[in-house]
Amino acid sequence: MTNKNINIIYRLSFLSMTMIFAILLFLKENIYKYAYVIAMLEAFTTAIYWSTYQLYLYNVSKEFKDIKNYMSIQIMSKYVINILFVLFFGSMITFTSYKEVFLISIIIGI
């Protein structure tokens, strides 16, 4: 896969997650009726996100000959992205509302 295709699929995963957020906001109290469908959509979105994430790291690591460099870049990137994502969106939810996180997710997805 080329980097262009990986980026397109990666962005589609954000768009898919945004759609899940929209569904959750729309359903409100009736969410329990569609729990299995939402869980399947979320699992699909997570699979798309992490598979393209791993492909991206693999393509970046092709430039390096040593597996040690690849592993260190992969591990550092993974933990930095995980920490920043949780800090940013967690603080956004705490200080503002779900609607603003939803809007940011839409912008990132585009």
Secondary structure as the mmCIF struct_conf table of DSSP 4:
data_model
#
loop_
_struct_conf.conf_type_id
_struct_conf.id
_struct_conf.beg_label_comp_id
_struct_conf.beg_label_asym_id
_struct_conf.beg_label_seq_id
_struct_conf.end_label_comp_id
_struct_conf.end_label_asym_id
_struct_conf.end_label_seq_id
HELX_RH_AL_P HELX_RH_AL_P1 ASN A 3 LEU A 27
HELX_RH_3T_P HELX_RH_3T_P1 LYS A 28 TYR A 34
HELX_RH_AL_P HELX_RH_AL_P2 ALA A 35 SER A 61
TURN_TY1_P TURN_TY1_P1 LYS A 62 GLU A 63
BEND BEND1 LYS A 65 LYS A 65
HELX_RH_AL_P HELX_RH_AL_P3 ILE A 67 PHE A 95
BEND BEND2 THR A 96 THR A 96
HELX_RH_AL_P HELX_RH_AL_P4 TYR A 98 GLY A 109
#
